[in-house]
């Protein structure tokens, strides 16, 4: 799952951009964050990110984010979410009980 988030971040990050991965305990959970300085996710696309077959990649399958969400929330009683600003980048987060 982490690999998938990093690959997605790399896809939208320019050569001079950055991808930051961090993990820290927050309120009894381990919270992991993958942040990129890419183009951000347009607001009109955001509601569809966790639907099956949603992709903005030319060769994407559209099945990558939904399984990530399901793995964390269904199998590990965690939470999976994102924050994005168009033109500034995106952070995907997941947390699970320690």
One Martini backbone bead per residue (centre of mass of N, CA, C, O) as a GRO file, in nm:
protein
   98
    1UNK     BB    1   0.059   0.062  -0.023
    2UNK     BB    2   0.294   0.256   0.004
    3UNK     BB    3   0.400   0.212  -0.278
    4UNK     BB    4   0.152   0.320  -0.425
    5UNK     BB    5   0.166   0.612  -0.312
    6UNK     BB    6   0.450   0.673  -0.424
    7UNK     BB    7   0.391   0.627  -0.719
    8UNK     BB    8   0.170   0.841  -0.742
    9UNK     BB    9   0.348   1.079  -0.655
   10UNK     BB   10   0.559   1.046  -0.886
   11UNK     BB   11   0.361   1.099  -1.124
   12UNK     BB   12   0.302   1.424  -1.015
   13UNK     BB   13   0.609   1.483  -0.984
   14UNK     BB   14   0.847   1.670  -1.047
   15UNK     BB   15   1.188   1.668  -1.066
   16UNK     BB   16   1.194   1.920  -0.837
   17UNK     BB   17   1.039   1.767  -0.642
   18UNK     BB   18   0.858   1.620  -0.358
   19UNK     BB   19   0.874   1.338  -0.126
   20UNK     BB   20   0.705   1.261   0.182
   21UNK     BB   21   0.771   1.040   0.458
   22UNK     BB   22   0.566   0.966   0.748
   23UNK     BB   23   0.578   0.871   1.108
   24UNK     BB   24   0.334   0.875   1.387
   25UNK     BB   25   0.212   0.908   1.690
   26UNK     BB   26  -0.164   0.930   1.735
   27UNK     BB   27  -0.374   0.862   1.966
   28UNK     BB   28  -0.286   0.536   1.948
   29UNK     BB   29  -0.173   0.584   1.659
   30UNK     BB   30  -0.053   0.521   1.342
   31UNK     BB   31   0.077   0.779   1.130
   32UNK     BB   32   0.070   0.807   0.778
   33UNK     BB   33   0.259   1.004   0.529
   34UNK     BB   34   0.206   1.120   0.183
   35UNK     BB   35   0.391   1.378   0.019
   36UNK     BB   36   0.337   1.610  -0.246
   37UNK     BB   37   0.442   1.858  -0.517
   38UNK     BB   38   0.221   1.857  -0.702
   39UNK     BB   39  -0.090   1.947  -0.860
   40UNK     BB   40  -0.307   1.809  -0.744
   41UNK     BB   41  -0.655   1.760  -0.680
   42UNK     BB   42  -0.921   1.810  -0.827
   43UNK     BB   43  -1.227   1.874  -0.696
   44UNK     BB   44  -1.398   1.707  -0.915
   45UNK     BB   45  -1.238   1.429  -0.840
   46UNK     BB   46  -1.237   1.360  -0.532
   47UNK     BB   47  -1.518   1.195  -0.503
   48UNK     BB   48  -1.377   0.945  -0.695
   49UNK     BB   49  -1.119   0.804  -0.563
   50UNK     BB   50  -1.297   0.550  -0.412
   51UNK     BB   51  -1.360   0.435  -0.680
   52UNK     BB   52  -1.406   0.235  -0.916
   53UNK     BB   53  -1.234   0.311  -1.193
   54UNK     BB   54  -1.022   0.551  -1.110
   55UNK     BB   55  -0.844   0.761  -1.349
   56UNK     BB   56  -0.561   0.982  -1.476
   57UNK     BB   57  -0.413   0.768  -1.624
   58UNK     BB   58  -0.333   0.639  -1.922
   59UNK     BB   59  -0.237   0.337  -1.773
   60UNK     BB   60  -0.459   0.304  -1.568
   61UNK     BB   61  -0.688   0.113  -1.358
   62UNK     BB   62  -0.836   0.238  -1.087
   63UNK     BB   63  -0.750   0.020  -0.825
   64UNK     BB   64  -0.565   0.151  -0.589
   65UNK     BB   65  -0.724   0.315  -0.355
   66UNK     BB   66  -0.946   0.124  -0.260
   67UNK     BB   67  -0.767  -0.102  -0.138
   68UNK     BB   68  -0.626   0.075   0.065
   69UNK     BB   69  -0.874   0.151   0.227
   70UNK     BB   70  -0.967  -0.140   0.291
   71UNK     BB   71  -0.722  -0.240   0.442
   72UNK     BB   72  -0.731  -0.036   0.673
   73UNK     BB   73  -1.043  -0.038   0.754
   74UNK     BB   74  -1.110  -0.357   0.748
   75UNK     BB   75  -0.826  -0.497   0.863
   76UNK     BB   76  -0.721  -0.238   1.083
   77UNK     BB   77  -0.911  -0.020   1.204
   78UNK     BB   78  -0.880   0.235   1.027
   79UNK     BB   79  -0.760   0.519   0.832
   80UNK     BB   80  -0.838   0.692   0.512
   81UNK     BB   81  -0.685   0.989   0.361
   82UNK     BB   82  -0.705   1.332   0.223
   83UNK     BB   83  -0.508   1.618   0.102
   84UNK     BB   84  -0.578   1.900  -0.127
   85UNK     BB   85  -0.404   2.134  -0.356
   86UNK     BB   86  -0.419   2.309  -0.615
   87UNK     BB   87  -0.075   2.350  -0.707
   88UNK     BB   88   0.064   2.199  -0.426
   89UNK     BB   89  -0.072   1.917  -0.343
   90UNK     BB   90  -0.050   1.592  -0.164
   91UNK     BB   91  -0.204   1.401   0.108
   92UNK     BB   92  -0.165   1.083   0.240
   93UNK     BB   93  -0.345   0.892   0.485
   94UNK     BB   94  -0.274   0.659   0.760
   95UNK     BB   95  -0.436   0.469   1.025
   96UNK     BB   96  -0.354   0.271   1.324
   97UNK     BB   97  -0.345   0.072   1.572
   98UNK     BB   98  -0.093   0.001   1.820
   0.00000   0.00000   0.00000
